[in-house]
């Protein structure tokens, strides 16, 4: 299964540069997720590529911090604020970002997801066809 995930432009820049290799989330995505299409939120507002080679981990916060502090591009104070009130958090570790020609979200949804949404096989195929993946 593929999903479409909203990510802020600053984090997308970190993903593109290769310094961000873990996406932090308050709730995990399904473990069977094969690919995450990246919707770059305002002001870009476009689907710009996908994450591959995924591994989802749900961990106690201190362990999550230790595992992600060098690959999430997040400061400890921001990490603590993001996970305030929770005992556990999720990290999506990825091996590769594949850029693609930007695609508007309305190709697959009426509006962008708040966090993430499941994609049907047809929606995934439409994104791949429309984006004609760039070589990384």
KOLKE-498931 format. One record per atom (N, C-alpha, C): residue number from 1; residue in three letters; chain; atom name; x, y, z. Coordinates in steps of 0.1 Angstrom, whole numbers, plus 5000, padded with zeros to 4 digits. Example, Ala and Ser with C-alpha at 12.3 -4.5 7.8 and 13.67 -1.06 7.14 Angstrom:
residues 2
num:residu:chaine:atome:east:north:up
1:Ala:A:N:5132:4943:5078;
1:Ala:A:CA:5123:4955:5078;
1:Ala:A:C:5132:4967:5078;
2:Ser:A:N:5128:4978:5071;
2:Ser:A:CA:5137:4989:5071;
2:Ser:A:C:5129:5000:5079;
END
This chain:
residues 136
num:residu:chaine:atome:east:north:up
1:Unk:A:N:5008:4988:5000;
1:Unk:A:CA:5000:5000:5000;
1:Unk:A:C:5009:5012:5000;
2:Unk:A:N:5005:5023:4993;
2:Unk:A:CA:5011:5036:4992;
2:Unk:A:C:5003:5046:5000;
3:Unk:A:N:5009:5056:5005;
3:Unk:A:CA:5002:5067:5012;
3:Unk:A:C:5007:5080:5006;
4:Unk:A:N:4999:5090:5009;
4:Unk:A:CA:5003:5104:5006;
4:Unk:A:C:5004:5111:5019;
5:Unk:A:N:5016:5118:5022;
5:Unk:A:CA:5018:5124:5034;
5:Unk:A:C:5022:5139:5032;
6:Unk:A:N:5016:5147:5040;
6:Unk:A:CA:5019:5161:5040;
6:Unk:A:C:5032:5164:5049;
7:Unk:A:N:5041:5171:5043;
7:Unk:A:CA:5054:5174:5050;
7:Unk:A:C:5057:5189:5047;
8:Unk:A:N:5061:5196:5057;
8:Unk:A:CA:5064:5210:5055;
8:Unk:A:C:5076:5212:5046;
9:Unk:A:N:5077:5223:5039;
9:Unk:A:CA:5088:5226:5029;
9:Unk:A:C:5102:5225:5036;
10:Unk:A:N:5103:5230:5048;
10:Unk:A:CA:5116:5230:5054;
10:Unk:A:C:5121:5215:5056;
11:Unk:A:N:5112:5206:5060;
11:Unk:A:CA:5115:5192:5062;
11:Unk:A:C:5118:5186:5048;
12:Unk:A:N:5110:5190:5038;
12:Unk:A:CA:5113:5184:5024;
12:Unk:A:C:5127:5188:5020;
13:Unk:A:N:5131:5200:5022;
13:Unk:A:CA:5144:5204:5019;
13:Unk:A:C:5155:5196:5026;
14:Unk:A:N:5153:5192:5038;
14:Unk:A:CA:5162:5184:5045;
14:Unk:A:C:5162:5170:5040;
15:Unk:A:N:5150:5165:5036;
15:Unk:A:CA:5149:5152:5029;
15:Unk:A:C:5157:5152:5016;
16:Unk:A:N:5155:5162:5008;
16:Unk:A:CA:5162:5163:4995;
16:Unk:A:C:5177:5163:4997;
17:Unk:A:N:5182:5170:5007;
17:Unk:A:CA:5196:5172:5009;
17:Unk:A:C:5202:5159:5014;
18:Unk:A:N:5194:5150:5020;
18:Unk:A:CA:5199:5137:5025;
18:Unk:A:C:5202:5137:5040;
19:Unk:A:N:5201:5149:5046;
19:Unk:A:CA:5204:5149:5061;
19:Unk:A:C:5192:5143:5069;
20:Unk:A:N:5180:5144:5064;
20:Unk:A:CA:5168:5138:5071;
20:Unk:A:C:5165:5124:5065;
21:Unk:A:N:5166:5114:5074;
21:Unk:A:CA:5164:5100:5070;
21:Unk:A:C:5153:5094:5079;
22:Unk:A:N:5146:5102:5087;
22:Unk:A:CA:5136:5097:5096;
22:Unk:A:C:5125:5108:5097;
23:Unk:A:N:5113:5104:5094;
23:Unk:A:CA:5101:5113:5096;
23:Unk:A:C:5094:5110:5108;
24:Unk:A:N:5093:5119:5117;
24:Unk:A:CA:5086:5117:5130;
24:Unk:A:C:5071:5120:5129;
25:Unk:A:N:5064:5111:5136;
25:Unk:A:CA:5049:5112:5136;
25:Unk:A:C:5044:5109:5150;
26:Unk:A:N:5033:5115:5153;
26:Unk:A:CA:5027:5112:5166;
26:Unk:A:C:5020:5098:5165;
27:Unk:A:N:5015:5095:5154;
27:Unk:A:CA:5008:5082:5152;
27:Unk:A:C:5015:5075:5140;
28:Unk:A:N:5017:5062:5140;
28:Unk:A:CA:5024:5055:5130;
28:Unk:A:C:5015:5053:5117;
29:Unk:A:N:5022:5052:5106;
29:Unk:A:CA:5015:5048:5094;
29:Unk:A:C:5014:5032:5094;
30:Unk:A:N:5006:5026:5085;
30:Unk:A:CA:5005:5012:5085;
30:Unk:A:C:5019:5005:5082;
31:Unk:A:N:5022:4995:5089;
31:Unk:A:CA:5035:4988:5087;
31:Unk:A:C:5037:4983:5073;
32:Unk:A:N:5025:4980:5066;
32:Unk:A:CA:5026:4975:5052;
32:Unk:A:C:5028:4986:5042;
33:Unk:A:N:5030:4998:5046;
33:Unk:A:CA:5032:5009:5036;
33:Unk:A:C:5045:5006:5028;
34:Unk:A:N:5043:5006:5015;
34:Unk:A:CA:5055:5004:5006;
34:Unk:A:C:5062:5016:5002;
35:Unk:A:N:5054:5027:5000;
35:Unk:A:CA:5059:5039:4995;
35:Unk:A:C:5051:5051:5000;
36:Unk:A:N:5058:5062:5003;
36:Unk:A:CA:5051:5074:5008;
36:Unk:A:C:5054:5085:4998;
37:Unk:A:N:5043:5089:4991;
37:Unk:A:CA:5043:5101:4983;
37:Unk:A:C:5044:5113:4992;
38:Unk:A:N:5052:5123:4988;
38:Unk:A:CA:5054:5135:4996;
38:Unk:A:C:5047:5146:4991;
39:Unk:A:N:5037:5151:4998;
39:Unk:A:CA:5030:5164:4995;
39:Unk:A:C:5037:5175:5003;
40:Unk:A:N:5043:5184:4995;
40:Unk:A:CA:5050:5195:5001;
40:Unk:A:C:5040:5206:5004;
41:Unk:A:N:5037:5209:5017;
41:Unk:A:CA:5026:5218:5020;
41:Unk:A:C:5030:5233:5017;
42:Unk:A:N:5021:5242:5021;
42:Unk:A:CA:5022:5256:5018;
42:Unk:A:C:5036:5261:5020;
43:Unk:A:N:5042:5269:5012;
43:Unk:A:CA:5036:5276:5000;
43:Unk:A:C:5037:5267:4987;
44:Unk:A:N:5045:5257:4987;
44:Unk:A:CA:5047:5249:4975;
44:Unk:A:C:5034:5242:4970;
45:Unk:A:N:5027:5235:4979;
45:Unk:A:CA:5015:5228:4976;
45:Unk:A:C:5015:5219:4964;
46:Unk:A:N:5024:5209:4965;
46:Unk:A:CA:5026:5200:4953;
46:Unk:A:C:5031:5187:4958;
47:Unk:A:N:5029:5176:4951;
47:Unk:A:CA:5035:5163:4953;
47:Unk:A:C:5048:5163:4946;
48:Unk:A:N:5059:5161:4953;
48:Unk:A:CA:5072:5163:4947;
48:Unk:A:C:5081:5151:4947;
49:Unk:A:N:5076:5139:4951;
49:Unk:A:CA:5084:5127:4951;
49:Unk:A:C:5079:5117:4961;
50:Unk:A:N:5087:5107:4963;
50:Unk:A:CA:5083:5096:4973;
50:Unk:A:C:5095:5091:4980;
51:Unk:A:N:5092:5085:4992;
51:Unk:A:CA:5101:5079:5001;
51:Unk:A:C:5100:5064:4998;
52:Unk:A:N:5112:5057:4998;
52:Unk:A:CA:5112:5042:4996;
52:Unk:A:C:5121:5036:5007;
53:Unk:A:N:5120:5023:5007;
53:Unk:A:CA:5128:5015:5017;
53:Unk:A:C:5124:5019:5031;
54:Unk:A:N:5112:5017:5034;
54:Unk:A:CA:5106:5022:5047;
54:Unk:A:C:5107:5012:5058;
55:Unk:A:N:5108:5017:5070;
55:Unk:A:CA:5108:5009:5082;
55:Unk:A:C:5101:5018:5093;
56:Unk:A:N:5090:5013:5098;
56:Unk:A:CA:5082:5021:5108;
56:Unk:A:C:5085:5015:5122;
57:Unk:A:N:5088:5024:5131;
57:Unk:A:CA:5091:5020:5145;
57:Unk:A:C:5083:5028:5154;
58:Unk:A:N:5076:5022:5164;
58:Unk:A:CA:5069:5029:5175;
58:Unk:A:C:5077:5026:5188;
59:Unk:A:N:5082:5037:5194;
59:Unk:A:CA:5091:5035:5206;
59:Unk:A:C:5087:5045:5217;
60:Unk:A:N:5091:5041:5229;
60:Unk:A:CA:5091:5051:5240;
60:Unk:A:C:5099:5063:5236;
61:Unk:A:N:5094:5075:5241;
61:Unk:A:CA:5100:5087:5236;
61:Unk:A:C:5115:5089:5238;
62:Unk:A:N:5120:5084:5249;
62:Unk:A:CA:5135:5086:5251;
62:Unk:A:C:5143:5077:5241;
63:Unk:A:N:5138:5065:5239;
63:Unk:A:CA:5144:5056:5229;
63:Unk:A:C:5142:5062:5215;
64:Unk:A:N:5131:5067:5212;
64:Unk:A:CA:5128:5073:5199;
64:Unk:A:C:5138:5085:5197;
65:Unk:A:N:5140:5093:5207;
65:Unk:A:CA:5150:5104:5205;
65:Unk:A:C:5164:5099:5202;
66:Unk:A:N:5168:5089:5210;
66:Unk:A:CA:5182:5083:5208;
66:Unk:A:C:5183:5078:5193;
67:Unk:A:N:5173:5071:5188;
67:Unk:A:CA:5173:5065:5175;
67:Unk:A:C:5173:5076:5164;
68:Unk:A:N:5166:5087:5166;
68:Unk:A:CA:5164:5097:5155;
68:Unk:A:C:5171:5110:5156;
69:Unk:A:N:5178:5113:5167;
69:Unk:A:CA:5184:5126:5169;
69:Unk:A:C:5194:5130:5158;
70:Unk:A:N:5200:5120:5152;
70:Unk:A:CA:5210:5123:5142;
70:Unk:A:C:5205:5122:5128;
71:Unk:A:N:5192:5118:5126;
71:Unk:A:CA:5187:5116:5113;
71:Unk:A:C:5173:5122:5111;
72:Unk:A:N:5168:5131:5120;
72:Unk:A:CA:5155:5137:5119;
72:Unk:A:C:5155:5152:5117;
73:Unk:A:N:5167:5158:5119;
73:Unk:A:CA:5169:5172:5117;
73:Unk:A:C:5160:5180:5127;
74:Unk:A:N:5157:5174:5139;
74:Unk:A:CA:5148:5181:5148;
74:Unk:A:C:5156:5183:5161;
75:Unk:A:N:5155:5195:5167;
75:Unk:A:CA:5161:5198:5180;
75:Unk:A:C:5154:5192:5191;
76:Unk:A:N:5160:5189:5202;
76:Unk:A:CA:5154:5182:5213;
76:Unk:A:C:5142:5190:5218;
77:Unk:A:N:5143:5203:5219;
77:Unk:A:CA:5132:5211:5225;
77:Unk:A:C:5119:5209:5215;
78:Unk:A:N:5122:5209:5202;
78:Unk:A:CA:5110:5207:5193;
78:Unk:A:C:5105:5193:5194;
79:Unk:A:N:5114:5183:5195;
79:Unk:A:CA:5109:5169:5197;
79:Unk:A:C:5100:5168:5209;
80:Unk:A:N:5105:5174:5220;
80:Unk:A:CA:5097:5173:5233;
80:Unk:A:C:5084:5180:5231;
81:Unk:A:N:5083:5191:5225;
81:Unk:A:CA:5071:5199:5223;
81:Unk:A:C:5061:5191:5214;
82:Unk:A:N:5066:5185:5203;
82:Unk:A:CA:5058:5177:5194;
82:Unk:A:C:5052:5165:5200;
83:Unk:A:N:5059:5158:5209;
83:Unk:A:CA:5054:5146:5215;
83:Unk:A:C:5048:5149:5229;
84:Unk:A:N:5046:5161:5233;
84:Unk:A:CA:5041:5164:5247;
84:Unk:A:C:5028:5157:5249;
85:Unk:A:N:5027:5150:5261;
85:Unk:A:CA:5015:5143:5265;
85:Unk:A:C:5015:5129:5260;
86:Unk:A:N:5025:5124:5253;
86:Unk:A:CA:5025:5111:5248;
86:Unk:A:C:5036:5103:5254;
87:Unk:A:N:5034:5090:5255;
87:Unk:A:CA:5045:5081:5261;
87:Unk:A:C:5053:5075:5250;
88:Unk:A:N:5047:5074:5238;
88:Unk:A:CA:5054:5067:5227;
88:Unk:A:C:5052:5076:5214;
89:Unk:A:N:5061:5074:5205;
89:Unk:A:CA:5060:5081:5192;
89:Unk:A:C:5064:5072:5181;
90:Unk:A:N:5062:5076:5169;
90:Unk:A:CA:5065:5068:5157;
90:Unk:A:C:5076:5075:5149;
91:Unk:A:N:5084:5067:5142;
91:Unk:A:CA:5094:5072:5133;
91:Unk:A:C:5093:5063:5120;
92:Unk:A:N:5094:5070:5109;
92:Unk:A:CA:5094:5063:5096;
92:Unk:A:C:5108:5065:5091;
93:Unk:A:N:5116:5055:5091;
93:Unk:A:CA:5130:5055:5086;
93:Unk:A:C:5129:5052:5071;
94:Unk:A:N:5136:5059:5063;
94:Unk:A:CA:5135:5057:5048;
94:Unk:A:C:5150:5057:5042;
95:Unk:A:N:5151:5049:5032;
95:Unk:A:CA:5164:5047:5026;
95:Unk:A:C:5167:5057:5014;
96:Unk:A:N:5156:5061:5008;
96:Unk:A:CA:5158:5069:4996;
96:Unk:A:C:5146:5078:4994;
97:Unk:A:N:5149:5090:4988;
97:Unk:A:CA:5139:5099:4983;
97:Unk:A:C:5140:5100:4968;
98:Unk:A:N:5129:5097:4961;
98:Unk:A:CA:5129:5098:4946;
98:Unk:A:C:5121:5110:4942;
99:Unk:A:N:5128:5120:4937;
99:Unk:A:CA:5122:5132:4932;
99:Unk:A:C:5114:5129:4919;
100:Unk:A:N:5103:5137:4917;
100:Unk:A:CA:5095:5136:4905;
100:Unk:A:C:5091:5150:4901;
101:Unk:A:N:5087:5152:4889;
101:Unk:A:CA:5081:5164:4884;
101:Unk:A:C:5069:5168:4894;
102:Unk:A:N:5068:5180:4898;
102:Unk:A:CA:5057:5183:4907;
102:Unk:A:C:5043:5180:4901;
103:Unk:A:N:5035:5175:4910;
103:Unk:A:CA:5021:5172:4906;
103:Unk:A:C:5011:5178:4915;
104:Unk:A:N:5001:5184:4911;
104:Unk:A:CA:4991:5190:4920;
104:Unk:A:C:4983:5179:4927;
105:Unk:A:N:4980:5181:4940;
105:Unk:A:CA:4973:5171:4948;
105:Unk:A:C:4959:5167:4942;
106:Unk:A:N:4953:5176:4935;
106:Unk:A:CA:4940:5173:4930;
106:Unk:A:C:4940:5162:4919;
107:Unk:A:N:4951:5157:4916;
107:Unk:A:CA:4952:5145:4907;
107:Unk:A:C:4947:5133:4914;
108:Unk:A:N:4949:5133:4928;
108:Unk:A:CA:4945:5121:4936;
108:Unk:A:C:4935:5124:4947;
109:Unk:A:N:4933:5137:4951;
109:Unk:A:CA:4925:5140:4962;
109:Unk:A:C:4919:5154:4960;
110:Unk:A:N:4907:5156:4967;
110:Unk:A:CA:4901:5169:4966;
110:Unk:A:C:4909:5179:4974;
111:Unk:A:N:4916:5175:4984;
111:Unk:A:CA:4924:5184:4992;
111:Unk:A:C:4935:5176:4998;
112:Unk:A:N:4946:5183:5002;
112:Unk:A:CA:4957:5175:5008;
112:Unk:A:C:4954:5169:5021;
113:Unk:A:N:4961:5158:5025;
113:Unk:A:CA:4958:5152:5038;
113:Unk:A:C:4963:5161:5049;
114:Unk:A:N:4956:5160:5060;
114:Unk:A:CA:4961:5167:5072;
114:Unk:A:C:4974:5162:5077;
115:Unk:A:N:4975:5148:5077;
115:Unk:A:CA:4987:5141:5080;
115:Unk:A:C:4991:5132:5069;
116:Unk:A:N:4983:5122:5067;
116:Unk:A:CA:4985:5112:5056;
116:Unk:A:C:4972:5106:5052;
117:Unk:A:N:4972:5100:5040;
117:Unk:A:CA:4960:5093:5035;
117:Unk:A:C:4964:5081:5027;
118:Unk:A:N:4956:5070:5027;
118:Unk:A:CA:4959:5058:5019;
118:Unk:A:C:4956:5062:5004;
119:Unk:A:N:4964:5056:4996;
119:Unk:A:CA:4962:5057:4981;
119:Unk:A:C:4958:5044:4975;
120:Unk:A:N:4949:5044:4966;
120:Unk:A:CA:4945:5032:4959;
120:Unk:A:C:4956:5029:4949;
121:Unk:A:N:4957:5016:4944;
121:Unk:A:CA:4967:5013:4933;
121:Unk:A:C:4966:5023:4921;
122:Unk:A:N:4953:5026:4918;
122:Unk:A:CA:4951:5035:4907;
122:Unk:A:C:4956:5049:4909;
123:Unk:A:N:4955:5054:4921;
123:Unk:A:CA:4960:5067:4925;
123:Unk:A:C:4975:5067:4925;
124:Unk:A:N:4982:5057:4930;
124:Unk:A:CA:4996:5056:4929;
124:Unk:A:C:5001:5055:4915;
125:Unk:A:N:4995:5048:4907;
125:Unk:A:CA:4998:5047:4892;
125:Unk:A:C:4997:5060:4885;
126:Unk:A:N:4986:5067:4889;
126:Unk:A:CA:4984:5081:4883;
126:Unk:A:C:4995:5090:4887;
127:Unk:A:N:5000:5090:4899;
127:Unk:A:CA:5011:5098:4904;
127:Unk:A:C:5024:5095:4897;
128:Unk:A:N:5026:5082:4896;
128:Unk:A:CA:5039:5078:4889;
128:Unk:A:C:5039:5082:4874;
129:Unk:A:N:5028:5080:4868;
129:Unk:A:CA:5027:5084:4854;
129:Unk:A:C:5028:5099:4852;
130:Unk:A:N:5021:5107:4860;
130:Unk:A:CA:5021:5121:4858;
130:Unk:A:C:5034:5128:4862;
131:Unk:A:N:5041:5122:4872;
131:Unk:A:CA:5053:5127:4878;
131:Unk:A:C:5065:5124:4870;
132:Unk:A:N:5064:5113:4862;
132:Unk:A:CA:5076:5108:4854;
132:Unk:A:C:5089:5110:4862;
133:Unk:A:N:5091:5101:4871;
133:Unk:A:CA:5102:5103:4881;
133:Unk:A:C:5115:5108:4875;
134:Unk:A:N:5121:5117:4881;
134:Unk:A:CA:5134:5122:4878;
134:Unk:A:C:5145:5113:4883;
135:Unk:A:N:5156:5112:4876;
135:Unk:A:CA:5167:5104:4881;
135:Unk:A:C:5173:5111:4893;
136:Unk:A:N:5176:5103:4904;
136:Unk:A:CA:5182:5109:4915;
136:Unk:A:C:5197:5108:4915;
END
